[in-house]
């Protein structure tokens, strides 16, 4: 648009094929994916997007019917937009009890066949797509509840009176699923991942559980190889306020302001343990192992020479311990990896591993090297830890992916009388001290905390109920989470981004 306005580019009408290339492909349930049907799906989406009014939520195109055969599906875009209008234009929801035939004024497009409701929409400037399974029995009903909504003023960071806050808009910048190194065998799944986030509204989080089959959700980009799933996200900056009432020196409800959770922000691509000497060993590269080359040093008596090979190269004397190291990352919260100097590697990293005793016997009396390839907040890195002949680590490792800047900033904190400023105290330093203990990520004050011991009593000698008012700034944050996917298309570890329920977070830590 800027180039057109400045006269640097001549206006011209784009062809349908050019529009299809410019728009992001949609994958997963393969309704309208091939041939003219796919062109029609993307063309209708594009035309709807170009003619959008300044609405916060708009349905671009929606169809219901067979997941593969486009001729056995019907367009329900107008019906969904009418339903959206009845909800005030800010939310759209269906429950598993809703009769879709009556609500959308349609007949069953393919009786006795599997059906889905596919919706492509624009929510507050972000494109997204959802595919909702429909029960096989009549009448047509969704298998699970569906709800998307614009964020309220409180959730966008305006003044609010809740004691639990911190949520802002979570946007999926880019999401890809497929081959590790070959872009031609990857799917761009940004819109579908954004749809998964929006369905958890107003929670604003993405939770992909370990063992979840991604090929069923996004389609199969490449068969027979280990794949990767990567999500680049953005958390918008916002200001907010929480007001918590006090009685008898204790909060009536717990106060909690939290920044976005990211698990894992440290992702270990591969970890290997092998003897320091490489004399007499032959290497063979794994399938699709096109990792970055690193230098190994071969020690043969008084001679030392370099050998360039891939970190994914393996032989009979190399033990791949990727799963064990990933387990350490998970047990340490998903955002750091700490290994202490001087510890026995078989009693720390490999504690409780059934094969550890066999490999410890094989490596007896040998100096070992632990090689790591990892991503910290999306950035590729390598680490090399050596041990002595007793397998004691000569160096330690403390890898942390926590943001260097504070995720939360306290603008003001006042404690005292609800209306009389003369009986109010500025407690910002004390509140900042509480926030600093969590790495500037979460502010939490429970109902059992003695507020007078923490802040004093600004109303003394008067006995009156007081309030704690905290204004804060949640800083913008960008990041990337990764996970490998096995040959069957199942996630290797749980991914969590945003503000999940406590049960979601506890399950991710257990796994």
C-alpha positions in Angstrom: 0.0 0.0 0.0 2.8 2.4 0.8 4.5 1.7 -2.5 1.3 2.2 -4.4 0.6 5.6 -2.6 4.1 6.8 -3.4 3.9 5.9 -7.0 6.7 3.3 -6.9 4.3 0.5 -7.9 1.7 0.4 -10.6 -1.7 -0.8 -9.5 -2.8 -4.0 -11.2 -5.4 -6.7 -10.7 -4.0 -9.9 -9.1 -5.0 -13.3 -10.5 -6.7 -15.9 -8.4 -3.5 -18.1 -8.6 -1.4 -15.2 -7.3 -3.8 -14.6 -4.4 -3.7 -18.3 -3.5 0.1 -18.1 -3.3 0.1 -15.0 -1.2 -2.4 -16.4 1.3 -1.3 -18.9 3.9 -2.3 -22.5 2.9 -4.7 -24.3 5.3 -4.0 -27.9 6.3 -5.4 -30.5 8.6 -9.0 -31.5 7.7 -8.7 -31.5 4.0 -12.0 -29.9 3.1 -11.5 -27.8 -0.1 -7.8 -28.5 -0.2 -7.3 -29.5 -3.8 -8.1 -28.2 -7.2 -10.8 -25.6 -7.8 -12.3 -26.1 -4.3 -9.1 -24.9 -2.6 -8.9 -21.9 -4.9 -12.5 -21.1 -4.1 -11.9 -21.4 -0.3 -8.9 -19.0 -0.4 -10.5 -16.7 -2.9 -13.6 -16.3 -0.8 -11.5 -15.8 2.3 -9.5 -13.1 0.6 -12.5 -11.3 -0.8 -14.2 -11.3 2.6 -11.0 -10.0 4.2 -10.7 -7.1 1.8 -14.4 -6.1 2.3 -14.3 -6.4 6.1 -15.9 -3.6 8.1 -14.0 -2.3 11.1 -15.3 -5.2 13.2 -13.3 -6.8 16.0 -14.6 -10.3 15.0 -15.7 -11.3 11.5 -16.4 -14.6 9.9 -14.6 -14.8 6.5 -15.9 -18.1 5.3 -17.5 -21.2 6.9 -18.5 -24.6 5.6 -20.0 -27.7 7.1 -19.9 -31.2 5.6 -17.5 -34.0 4.6 -13.9 -33.4 5.6 -12.5 -34.3 2.2 -15.1 -34.2 -0.5 -16.0 -30.5 -1.1 -19.1 -31.3 -3.1 -20.6 -32.8 0.0 -20.4 -29.6 2.0 -22.5 -26.4 2.3 -21.6 -22.8 2.9 -22.8 -21.5 6.2 -20.9 -18.1 6.2 -24.1 -16.0 6.2 -25.7 -18.1 8.9 -22.7 -17.7 11.2 -22.4 -14.0 10.6 -26.1 -13.7 11.5 -25.5 -15.6 14.7 -22.5 -13.4 15.4 -24.7 -10.3 15.0 -27.2 -11.7 17.5 -24.3 -12.0 20.0 -23.4 -8.3 19.5 -20.6 -8.9 17.0 -18.1 -9.7 19.7 -18.4 -13.4 20.3 -19.5 -16.7 18.7 -20.3 -19.9 20.6 -21.9 -23.3 20.2 -22.6 -25.9 22.9 -22.7 -29.7 22.3 -26.5 -29.4 22.9 -27.1 -26.9 20.0 -28.9 -28.4 17.0 -26.8 -27.1 14.0 -29.5 -28.0 11.5 -32.0 -25.7 13.2 -29.5 -23.0 14.2 -27.9 -22.7 10.7 -31.0 -23.6 8.7 -29.4 -26.4 6.8 -30.0 -30.1 5.9 -27.4 -32.8 6.5 -25.1 -32.4 3.5 -23.8 -36.0 3.6 -26.0 -38.4 5.7 -24.1 -41.2 7.3 -20.7 -39.7 6.6 -18.1 -38.0 8.8 -18.7 -34.2 9.0 -16.8 -31.1 10.3 -17.6 -27.5 10.7 -14.7 -25.4 9.4 -14.5 -21.7 10.1 -12.0 -19.1 9.0 -12.3 -15.8 10.8 -10.5 -12.6 11.7 -10.3 -11.7 15.4 -8.9 -8.3 16.3 -6.8 -8.2 13.2 -5.5 -11.8 13.4 -6.5 -14.5 10.9 -7.3 -17.9 12.4 -9.1 -21.2 11.5 -10.8 -23.9 13.4 -12.1 -27.4 12.5 -14.8 -28.7 14.7 -15.9 -32.3 14.7 -19.6 -33.2 14.5 -21.3 -36.1 16.2 -22.1 -38.9 13.8 -25.7 -39.2 15.0 -28.6 -36.9 14.1 -29.4 -34.2 14.8 -26.1 -32.5 13.9 -24.3 -31.4 17.1 -20.7 -30.5 17.9 -18.6 -33.0 19.8 -17.2 -30.2 22.0 -18.2 -26.7 23.0 -16.9 -23.9 20.8 -16.4 -20.3 21.9 -14.4 -17.4 20.5 -14.7 -13.8 21.8 -13.1 -10.4 21.6 -11.2 -9.5 24.7 -13.0 -7.3 27.2 -11.6 -4.0 28.3 -10.3 -5.6 31.5 -8.5 -8.3 29.5 -6.9 -5.7 27.2 -5.3 -4.1 30.3 -7.8 -1.4 31.2 -8.7 -0.7 34.9 -10.3 -3.7 36.6 -11.3 -4.7 40.1 -10.5 -8.4 39.9 -7.9 -9.9 42.3 -6.5 -12.2 39.6 -5.2 -10.6 36.4 -2.3 -10.5 34.0 -3.9 -11.9 30.8 -3.4 -10.0 27.5 -3.6 -11.0 23.9 -1.6 -14.0 22.8 -0.8 -13.9 19.0 0.8 -16.8 17.0 3.2 -15.0 14.7 4.3 -18.2 12.9 3.8 -21.9 13.4 5.3 -24.7 11.2 5.0 -28.5 11.4 7.1 -30.9 9.3 10.7 -31.8 8.3 13.5 -30.5 10.4 15.7 -29.2 7.5 13.6 -29.4 4.3 11.2 -26.4 3.9 9.4 -28.2 1.1 8.2 -30.8 3.5 6.8 -28.5 6.1 3.3 -27.2 6.7 2.6 -23.6 7.7 -0.1 -24.0 10.5 -0.2 -20.5 11.9 -3.9 -19.9 11.5 -4.9 -23.3 12.9 -2.7 -22.8 16.0 -4.2 -19.4 16.5 -7.6 -21.0 16.3 -6.5 -23.4 19.1 -5.6 -20.4 21.2 -8.8 -18.5 20.5 -10.9 -21.5 21.5 -9.5 -21.3 25.0 -10.7 -17.7 25.2 -10.6 -15.9 27.6 -7.8 -18.0 29.0 -5.4 -17.0 26.1 -3.2 -20.0 26.1 -1.9 -22.8 23.9 -1.6 -26.2 25.4 -0.4 -29.1 23.2 -0.1 -32.2 25.3 2.7 -34.9 25.0 1.5 -37.8 22.9 -1.0 -35.6 21.0 -1.2 -36.7 17.3 -0.4 -33.5 15.3 -0.8 -35.3 11.9 -4.5 -35.7 12.7 -4.8 -32.0 13.4 -2.5 -30.5 10.7 -2.1 -33.3 8.1 0.9 -35.3 7.3 3.7 -33.2 5.7 6.3 -36.0 5.4 6.0 -39.7 6.2 8.6 -41.9 7.7 10.8 -39.2 9.4 11.0 -37.5 12.7 9.4 -34.0 12.4 9.5 -30.8 14.4 6.7 -28.5 15.6 7.7 -24.9 16.2 5.5 -21.9 17.4 6.7 -18.3 17.3 4.4 -16.2 19.5 3.9 -12.6 20.7 2.4 -11.4 24.0 1.2 -7.8 23.6 2.1 -5.1 26.2 -0.7 -3.9 28.5 -1.4 -1.9 31.6 -3.7 -3.2 34.3 -4.9 -2.7 37.9 -5.9 -5.1 40.6 -7.8 -4.0 43.8 -7.9 -6.5 46.7 -10.0 -6.0 49.8 -8.6 -6.5 53.3 -10.2 -7.7 56.6 -8.4 -8.1 59.9 -5.0 -7.6 58.3 -5.6 -10.4 55.7 -6.7 -10.3 52.1 -10.3 -11.5 51.5 -9.2 -13.2 48.2 -5.7 -14.0 47.0 -4.0 -11.4 44.8 -2.2 -12.8 41.7 -0.8 -11.0 38.7 1.2 -13.3 36.4 3.1 -13.1 33.1 2.9 -15.6 30.3 4.1 -19.2 31.0 6.3 -20.7 28.3 7.2 -24.4 28.5 9.6 -25.5 27.3 11.6 -22.3 26.5 14.7 -24.5 26.6 14.5 -27.3 23.9 17.2 -29.9 23.7 17.5 -31.0 20.0 20.0 -33.8 20.7 22.3 -34.9 23.5 25.1 -37.5 23.2 27.5 -39.1 25.6 30.7 -40.7 24.3 34.4 -41.2 25.1 36.7 -38.2 24.6 39.0 -40.3 22.2 37.7 -41.1 18.8 40.6 -43.4 17.7 39.5 -46.5 15.8 35.8 -45.5 15.7 33.7 -45.3 12.6 30.8 -42.9 12.2 27.5 -43.1 10.3 25.1 -40.2 9.9 21.5 -40.7 10.9 18.7 -40.4 8.4 17.8 -36.8 7.7 20.6 -35.7 10.1 21.8 -32.5 8.5 22.8 -30.8 11.7 25.4 -28.0 12.0 29.0 -29.3 11.9 31.2 -29.1 15.0 34.8 -30.0 15.8 35.8 -33.1 17.8 39.4 -33.4 19.1 41.0 -36.8 18.8 43.6 -37.6 21.5 46.0 -40.3 20.5 48.9 -40.4 23.0 51.0 -37.2 22.5 49.2 -36.4 19.2 46.1 -34.3 18.9 44.2 -33.7 15.7 40.8 -32.3 14.8 38.0 -34.2 13.2 35.0 -32.4 11.7 31.7 -34.4 12.0 28.0 -33.8 12.7 26.6 -33.8 16.2 24.0 -36.2 14.9 26.7 -38.7 13.8 26.6 -41.9 15.8 28.6 -45.1 16.4 28.7 -48.0 18.8 30.4 -46.0 21.5 27.9 -43.0 21.4 24.9 -43.1 23.8 22.0 -40.8 22.7 20.5 -39.4 25.9 18.2 -36.7 24.5 15.1 -37.9 26.3 17.0 -38.0 29.7 18.2 -34.4 29.3 14.8 -33.2 28.2 13.5 -34.8 31.4 15.9 -32.7 33.4 14.7 -29.5 31.6 11.1 -30.4 32.4 11.8 -31.1 36.1 13.5 -27.7 36.4 10.5 -25.9 35.1 11.1 -26.0 31.3 13.0 -22.8 31.2 16.5 -23.8 32.5 19.0 -26.6 32.5 21.5 -26.7 35.4 24.2 -29.3 35.8 26.7 -28.8 38.6 30.5 -29.2 38.3 32.1 -32.1 40.1 29.0 -34.4 40.0 29.0 -37.9 38.6 27.1 -37.7 35.3 25.6 -41.2 35.9 24.2 -40.1 39.3 22.7 -36.8 38.1 21.8 -36.6 34.4 21.3 -40.4 34.1 19.9 -41.2 37.5 17.3 -43.9 37.4 17.9 -44.7 33.7 17.8 -48.6 33.2 20.6 -48.6 30.7 22.9 -46.5 32.8 24.6 -49.4 34.5 25.5 -51.1 31.2 26.9 -47.9 29.7 28.8 -47.0 32.9 30.5 -50.4 32.7 31.3 -49.9 29.0 32.8 -46.4 29.8 34.7 -47.5 32.9 38.1 -45.7 33.1 37.4 -43.4 30.1 37.1 -39.7 30.0 33.7 -38.7 28.5 32.2 -35.8 26.6 28.5 -34.7 26.8 27.5 -32.9 23.7 24.3 -30.8 23.6 22.5 -29.0 20.8 19.6 -26.9 22.1 17.4 -23.9 21.5 17.0 -21.2 24.1 14.0 -18.9 23.4 14.4 -20.1 19.8 18.1 -19.4 19.4 20.3 -22.3 18.4 23.3 -23.1 20.7 25.8 -25.9 21.5 27.4 -27.0 24.8 30.2 -29.4 25.5 30.9 -30.8 29.0 33.9 -33.1 29.7 34.4 -35.6 32.6 37.5 -37.2 34.1 38.1 -40.9 34.2 35.8 -41.3 37.2 33.0 -39.6 35.2 33.0 -36.5 37.4 32.1 -33.3 35.4 35.0 -30.9 34.9 32.7 -28.0 34.1 29.2 -27.1 35.0 26.3 -25.7 32.9 23.7 -23.2 33.9 21.4 -22.5 30.9 18.5 -20.2 31.6 15.9 -19.0 29.1 14.1 -16.6 31.4 13.7 -13.1 30.0 16.5 -10.8 31.0 14.1 -7.8 31.4 11.3 -7.8 33.9 8.1 -9.3 32.5 6.1 -7.2 35.0 6.7 -3.7 36.2 4.9 -2.1 39.2 3.7 1.4 38.3 2.2 2.1 41.7 1.1 0.3 44.8 -1.1 1.9 47.5 -2.4 0.3 50.8 -4.8 1.8 53.2 -8.2 3.5 53.4 -10.4 3.0 50.3 -11.1 6.8 49.8 -9.2 8.9 52.3 -5.7 9.6 50.8 -4.4 10.8 54.2 -4.7 7.2 55.5 -3.0 5.6 52.5 0.7 4.5 52.2 2.9 4.0 49.2 4.0 0.3 49.4 5.5 0.1 45.9 9.0 -0.9 47.2 7.6 -3.7 49.3 5.4 -5.0 46.4 8.4 -4.9 44.1 10.4 -6.9 46.6 7.7 -9.6 46.5 7.7 -9.6 42.7 11.5 -9.7 42.5 11.6 -13.1 44.4 9.8 -14.7 41.4 12.2 -13.2 38.8 9.7 -10.4 38.0 7.3 -12.9 36.5 4.5 -13.4 39.1 3.1 -11.2 41.9 1.2 -13.3 44.4 -0.1 -12.4 47.9 -2.2 -15.1 49.6 -5.0 -14.8 52.2 -2.7 -16.0 54.9 -0.1 -13.1 54.6 0.0 -10.5 57.4 -0.4 -7.2 55.5 0.4 -5.1 58.6 3.7 -6.9 59.0 4.5 -6.3 55.3 3.2 -2.8 54.8 2.4 -1.4 58.3 -1.0 0.1 59.3 -1.5 3.5 57.6 -5.0 3.9 59.3 -3.7 3.6 62.9 -5.3 4.3 65.5 -8.5 4.0 63.4 -9.8 0.4 62.8 -11.2 0.2 59.3 -11.1 -2.2 56.4 -8.4 -1.3 53.9 -7.6 -2.1 50.3 -4.5 -2.9 48.3 -4.4 -1.3 44.9 -1.7 -2.3 42.4 -1.2 -0.8 39.0 1.2 -2.7 36.7 2.7 -2.9 33.2 3.0 -6.2 31.5 5.8 -5.9 28.9 5.6 -7.1 25.4 7.3 -10.5 24.9 8.4 -12.5 21.9 9.5 -16.1 21.9 9.6 -19.5 20.2 8.8 -23.0 21.5 9.9 -26.2 19.8 9.2 -29.9 20.2 10.1 -33.0 18.2 7.4 -35.2 16.7 7.9 -39.0 16.4 7.3 -41.1 13.3 3.6 -41.6 14.3 3.1 -37.8 14.5 2.9 -37.7 18.3 4.4 -34.8 20.3 7.6 -35.7 22.3 6.8 -33.2 25.2 4.0 -30.9 26.3 4.0 -27.3 25.0 2.4 -24.5 27.1 2.3 -20.8 26.1 0.2 -18.2 27.8 -2.0 -18.3 30.9 -3.1 -22.0 31.3 -5.2 -23.4 34.1 -3.3 -24.7 37.1 -4.2 -28.3 36.1 -2.7 -27.8 32.6 0.6 -26.5 34.1 0.8 -29.3 36.7 0.2 -31.9 34.0 2.9 -30.5 31.8 5.4 -30.6 34.7 4.5 -34.2 35.5 5.0 -35.3 32.0 
